[in-house]
Amino acid sequence: MKVLIADDHILLAQAIADILERSGELTVNVVSSRQAALEALASQSYDVMLLDLRMPGMYGLSSVVEIVTQWKDTSIVLFTGNLDRKFLDDAMEAGLRGYIPKSMPLKSLEVALRLIHTGLVFVPQVEAEAEQAQAGNGAGESTLTDRELHVLRFASEGATNKEIARLLAVPETQIKMLMRSICFKLPARNRAHASVIARERMLI
């Protein structure tokens, strides 16, 4: 089985790769950015890919969906820490094969990879229950539109409403309305708070 680990925590990823390869039945490659992952997928076929959400070049759900839909022959699973349930559901609807938390014991990781390789969707039961409880408390109930996520990414990088309006070639009043909608949906006190919440939920 060929496995690709895409994670910018390169020492951790390489250590996991070394452990997985000890069985002699897995070949593991490690990359540390979205671009490197795309190049690796294009250069050879992989059975399973562990995809970190926070490495360079990843921009939330849109990046995950892009990779999943482009590389349908590879079983792609998220490999990250805490994950918003709505985010996971949306990604799985696009073809994601599940979620492996970084807290999973290494002795269980190979078993999970083999299950995924057989075609099963893998979401740890304990993690799923925790995510459902979080969603029940209000997290992820309102979904941001693609345009709202686009605006929020610019805002999180420090762009003003006027600058965002110029970049998107729309009136500044439209950006103000979108920011109000973003803050209402998350919910957030202001644009800075919205950026923090979005990063915690791995939306941007």
N, C-alpha and C positions, 0 to 999 in steps of 0.2 A: 504494500500500500504506500502510495506517495502522498506525503503531507507537506503543506506549505503553512508556515507560521509567519503571519504579518504582524509584527509588534515592534515598537521602537524601544522597548525595554530589552535591548539586544542581549545583555548578559543572561537575563532570565529566560528569554526565548531560546537561546543557544543551549542553556543548561537543560531545558525541557527536551529539546531536540536530541541531545546526547543520550538522555535517559530513554527516550522512545526508541532510539536506534539500537539500543543494547540487545533487544530481542532478536535482531537480525531480520525481522519481517517488515520493518518500516524504514522508508527513506524519507528524511526530513530536510527541508530547505528553509532558511530563515531570511526574511527581508524586514526592513524597518521603515518603510513608507508606502503610501498608496501607489505612487508611481512605480516603485520597485516591485510591488505586488503585481501590478498590471503587466509589467515586463516579464515577470516570472511565469505568469499564467499564459502569456502569449508564446513563450519559448518552449514550454513543454506541458504535458497534461498532468494534473494532480487529482487525486481521488477526493481529498478533504483539505479544506483551507480553514485555518483558525485566524479570524480577522479582528484585530483590535480597533476600537472606535476612536481612540485618542492619538493615533500616530499622525505624523505630518501628511497633509493632503486629504485627510478625512474630514468631511463636513456634514456629519450627522446622517440622517436617514437617506438623503438623496445619494450620498456616496455609496452606502450599502446597497441600495436598490440598483444603482448603476452596475456595480460589480456582479451582483447576483444574477441580474438579467442578461448580462453579457457573457457570463461563464456558467451556463446551465449544466454543463457536463461535470462540474466540480461541486461537491457538496460543501457549501460554505456555511460556517457557523460563527457566531460572534464569540470572541474570546476577550472578556472584559470584566470589570467589577460590577457594581450595582447597575441594574438596567431597568428603565421604565417599561412597564408591561405593555402600554399602548405602542411604544416604539418597537418592542419585540413583535407584537402582533402584526403591525404594519409591514415589518421587514419579512416576516414569515409568509405573509400574504403574497409578497413579491417573489418568494421562492427560497428564502433563507431556510436552512435545515436545522436551526436550533441555536442554542446558547450554552456555552461552557464557561462557568465563572472561574476566574483566576484563583479562587479559593478552593477549587476542587483538588482533592488529594491526587498526587501524581500517579499513584497506583490505580486510580479509577479512570484516569485520562485515556489510557490506551483502550480500555473497555468501551468508553464513550465513543472514541473515534471509530472503533470497529462496528459499533451499532449504527452510527451515522453512515458508514461506508456501505452497509447493507440496505440503506434506503430509509431508515427510520429517522423521524424528527426527534431531536434530543433536547429536552428542557428539564433540568433537575426539579423534582417535585417540591422540595423545600423552597427553592428559589422561586418557583412559580407561585406558591402560596403567598410568599412574602410580597411579590410584585402585585398580586391581586389585592392584597390587603392595602398596599400603598395606593393603588388605583381607587379603591373604595374610599379612601380618605381624601380624594379629590385630585390626586396627581394624574395628569394626562387626560382629563375628561374633555377638554376642548382642544381641538386639533388646529395647529397653525397652518395656513395655506402656504403654498410654495412661495408666493410673493411676500408674505409676512416673514417667512424664514429668511428670504433673501435680504429684506430690509434689516432684520435683526442681526444678521451676520455683519452687515456694514456698520450698524450701530455699535455692536460689540467691539469693533475695531477702532472705535472713536470717531466715526464720521458723523457730522451734524445732519439734521434734516435737510438743510439746503444742499449739502454735498451729496447726500443720497439721492435727492430729487434730480440733481444734475447728472449723476451717474446713470440713473434709470430713465432719464428724459421724461419725467412726469412733473406735475405741479407740486410744490412744497406742501400745499394743503393736503394732497393725497397721502404723502408720507406721514404727516401728522395724524391723519385718520388711521392709517395702518398701525402706527405706534400705539395709539389709544386702544385699538383692537387687540394688539399683542399683549399689552399690559393687562387688559381685562381677561383675556383667555388664560394667562399663565397661572394665577393672577400675580401681578407685580406692582410695586409702588411707583416705579419709574423705569426708564430705559436701562439704567445700570443694573437694577434689581432683575429686570427681565433677562438681561444677558447672563447673570449669575444662575438664575433658574434654568434657563435653556441649556447652559453648559452642564449643570448637574443632571439634567434629564438626557444629556447627550443629543440634543436637537441641533446644535451647531458645533 
